[in-house]
Amino acid sequence: MGRGAGSALNANAFHGSLYCQGRCWKPCFQERKVKERMHEPEAKSARAVCVGEVVIELKRAADGRFALSCGGDTFNTAVYLARAGIETAFATAIGDDPYSDSIMALAAAEGLSSRLILRVAGRLPALGLIENGPTGEHSVRYWRNGAPVHELFELPDWMRVAEALVAAKLIYFSGITLSLFSNIGLGRFLAVLEMARGQGAKVAFDGNFRPRGWKGDLARTRTVFIEALKRVDIALPTFDDEAVIWGDPSPQATVARLQAFGVSEIVVKNGPNSALVAAGTMQEFIPVPEVVVPVDATAAGDGFNAGYLAARLNGIDVAEAASAAHRLAGDVIRNTGALVRRAGAAMH
């Protein structure tokens, strides 16, 4: 999918805003004549750009001690995409503190392009406290107030991110990503997605739903998700989330609802059960090759999404891509932590 000079953006290329009329929330944007070009060759070279947050994590071990690491749903997926050989950039905003430096070090160690990681002086990234239950489930308490990622699409350099998104082959984000932004940020982000799709990019979305991130406002969650889904090509939902948000009674109902939005490729994750894959007129349950008792289920979905998207970017069909996704998710949950340890990785 080629990119021509017409895909370049500058600060005047468009504006994004949101307006409310009762319950009607819509993004609007206006394209304008491009007068300048931004030159960010490293970011433009990325085949995939993942958008979201990186959290400094404190994880309690069985002995009560805490281990320091960092992660985040879309960041974890970005790392696994990079490990699969996909040129990947991660778009976020962090501070200028030593912990933010550690995030940069981890991104570099994992081969992620850091050109889209914006640094904000005097600010700190979010903090998460993680505790695991006896069967691998986890609970997280977050301190997110003031984290600069909330302003990713309102910072002075946000157009650097916008141009890289328009130049990407694949854009990936999640429901957590959407929960971070103000209406202004959402409007700009959704406008960029629309422009990127016009340039041939595929947009992938996992509706990863965390009620606290939406302050319990399910109506706003649905409204924002509806607008996002209008701009999605590949949906990677988890059935349990879809049942909570939309009341879907089955994975088949989830597929039908997403297809009504025009989503052309859907994989409904369903824990240790089969994943339902739908593309065109084809629907098929892809079984988990091996049911694994999880050591830590923290990033099972993140690994699944990376395995699937990496396979699809490499030309593998949807059914085999789902099988590859199951295998990676199984590897992830056999280990402690979101990112499976490997030599040379920082902050694991």
N, C-alpha and C positions, 0 to 999 in steps of 0.2 A: 504494500500500500504506500504509494509514493507521497512525498510532501513537497509542494512547490512553494515558491516565494509568497503565494497568496495566503499561506498559513501563518505568516509572521504576524505578531501582535505588537502593539505598543500601548502605552497608558491611555490612549484615546481610541483604541480599537472598538471598544464597546463599554457600556455601563450596565450593571446589573442592579436591580432593585426588587423589592417585594412590596406588594400592596395588599391590604386586607379589605374585603367587602363582606362583612359578616363572617361566615365560615369559609369564604372563597379566598384562598391564598394562592397566588400565582407568581411565577418569576417572569420578568420581562427584560428584554435587552434590545439594544439597537446597535447594529454594526455601523461603523464609521470608516471613512477612508484611512488607510494605514499610511502614516507619514514617515515612520522610522522603523527600523528593525532592531530587535534585541539579539545579541549574539551570545548564546550559551551553548556551545557545541557539545559539552559533556552531557548536559541534561537532555539535549535533543536526541542524542544517540541512543537513549534508553528505549527499548522495545516496550517495556511496561513501566507505568508510573502508578505507585500506590499512594493513596492520600489518607492521612489520619494522624494519630498521636503516638508518641513514645512516652511511656510512663516509667519513672524510676520505681522499682519494685523492691519491697522488703518482704521476704518470704520466711515465715516461721517454720523451723525444722522441728522434728520430734523432740529434740532436747531443749526446745524453747529459744534457741538462738536464731538470729535473723541473718539471712544471706542477702546480699545486694545484687541486683541484676536490673535489666530493663527490658521492656517489651510493650506490646500493644497489638490488637488484633490484626490490623493491616500491616503493621511493621513486621510481625511474625511471618505473615504471608510473603512480604517483600523479601525477607531473608531466605525463605525456602525457595522462592522463585530464582533468586540469585544463585543459590547452591545448585539449582537444576540447570544452570548455564544460561538463564535468561538475563539479558542486560536490563537491569531494573534500577529505577530511581525511586527514592521515597520523599514525599512532599509533606513537610510539617514545619512547625516553628518551635524553637526551644530557646533557652537563655544563654548567658555567657559565663555560667558558673562551671565549676569542675565536674558536676554531674552531667551537665549538658556536653562537656568535652568528652566524657565517657561514652555518651550516645554517639557522638561523631566517630570515636575510635572503634566502636562496635560496627557501625555502618561501613567504615573503611575496611575492617577486618573481614567483613562478610561480602565485600565486593559491591556494595550498593553505592550508586552515585549520590553524593551529598550536596550537589549543586542546588537542590530544591529544599534543603533543610535551612530555613531562615533563622538567623541568630538575632536575639533581641536583648539589648544591654539592660542589665539590672533586673532581669526576670528569671524565673525558675520553672522547670518542667513540672508536670503533675507527679504526685506521689501515690503509690498504691501499696496497701498492706494485704498480703495474701496468706490465707490459712487453708490448708487442705483437710478434707474429711477422711474418714477411714476407707472409703471406696473410691478415692481419687477425685471426688468433686471438690470444688474450691469456692471460697467466698473472698471477695475483694472489697476493701474499704478505700475509697479514693479521697484525696485532697487535690482538687483541680482548680480551685479559684485562683485566678491570676495567671494561669498557664498561657503562654503566648499563642499556642496552637488555636485557641478560640478565635483569634484575630488573623488567621492565616491569609484570608482573602480580603483583609482590610489593612494589612501592613504596607509600608511604602514599596516593598519589592514583590508584591503579590503578582504583578504581571510576569515576573520571571517564571512563576509556577504556571500561570495561565498559558504562556507560550509553549512550555514543555508539554503540557497536557494536550494541546492542539497538535503537537508534533509526534505524539506517542502512537503506537499501534494498539496498545491496550491500556485502559485506565481502570483501576480497581479501587473501590471504597466500600464502606459498610454503614450500617445504621448507626454505629457509634460515631463514625466520621460526621454524619449529618447532625447528630445531637450536639456537636461541639460548637457549631457556628451560629452567629446571629442571623437575623433575616437578611441583612445586607450581604453577609458572607455567603449564605445559602443562595441568594439570587445570583451572585457572581459565579459561584461554583457551577450551578446548574446551567447558566448561560455558556460557560466554557465547555461543559459537556456537550451541549448542543452544537457548538461550533466544531468541536473535535470530531463528533460523529459525522458532521458534514465533510470533514477531511478524510474520512475513512476509518477512524478509530473505532474499536470495539469497547464498550463500557460494561464492566462486570460489577455486580453488586451483591453483597451478602447483607441481608436485613438484620444483622446481629443486633438484637434488641436488649437493652439494659434499662429498665424503667427509671432508675435513679438519674440517668443521664438526661432523661426527658422530664424530670421532676414530676413524674406520675401523670403527665398530661397525654393521655392516650389519643385524644382527638387531634392534638397537634402532631403527634407521631404519625398518625395515619395520613394526615394532610401532606406532610413533608414527604413521606414515603411515596404517596401517589404521584407527586410531582417528579420525584427522582425516577420512579419506575417508567415514566414516559420517555426516559432517556437511557434506558438500559437494554443491552443486547443479550447479556448472559446473567441470569439470576442464580444465586447459590444459597438459597435460604435453608434454615434449619426448621424442620416441621414444628418442633415445640414452640419456637418463637412465633411462627405464623398462626398457630392455634390460639396463642394469647392475644396477638394484635388483631387478627381478623376473624377468629372463631372458626377457622378451617377444620372440618371434621376428619380430613384425610389428606395424605400427600397428593392424591389425584385432584382434590378440590383446590389445593394450593397451585398446582399446575394450571388448572382451568382459569383461576383468577389472574395469574400472571400473564397467561396467554391473551387474556382480554385486554391487557395493557399493551400488547404488541411485543412482549418479550419473546424472542425467537428461540432461545436456548435456556433450559431450566434444569437444574439438578437440585432435588429436594433431599437434604441430608436428614437421616432419621436414626441417629445414634447407632447402636449395634445392628440395626435392621438394614435392609436393602436401601440403597439410594434410588430414588425415582428420577430417571433421565427422560427429558422430553425435548425433541427437536423436530420441527415440522409436524408430520403426522405420526412420527415414531414416539412411543412411550415404552420404557422398559425399566424394570427393577433390576438394579445391578447389586448382587449380593456382596456382603463383606466377606473377603476370602478367608479370613480367620478372625474369630471373635476373641478379642484380647481383654483380659482383666486389666483395667487401667492402673498404672502407678500414679499418673498425674494427667488428668484430662484437660488441663488448662488450655492447650492450643490445638485440640483435635480438629476443630473446624477450620482453623487457620491453615494447618498443614494440608487438610483435604482440599481446600480452595487452591492452594499453591500447586499441589500435585495435578489437579484438574486443569488449571490454566496453563501450566507449563506444557502439559501434554497437548493441549489444543493449539498452543502457539507453535508446537513442533509438528503440527499436521496430523495428530492422532485423532481417530473418530471419537464421538462422544461416549460411547459405551466403554471402550478401552481406556479413555481418559478417566472415567469414573472409577474403574478398577485401579488405575494407578493412584488415584486420589485416596482410595481406601487403604492402599498399601502404605502410603506416606503417613496418613493419619494413624495407622497402627504403629508405625515406628515411633511417632511422636509420643503417644500415650504410654509406651513401654518405658519411658524415661521421665525423670523429674525435671520440671521446668518447661517453659514454652519452646525453648530452642534446644534441640539435642546438641550435646557437647560435641565439639570437633576441634582439632588442633588449630591454633592460631586465632581463635575467636576471643574477643575481649568481653569482659563483664558477664560471662556465663555463670 
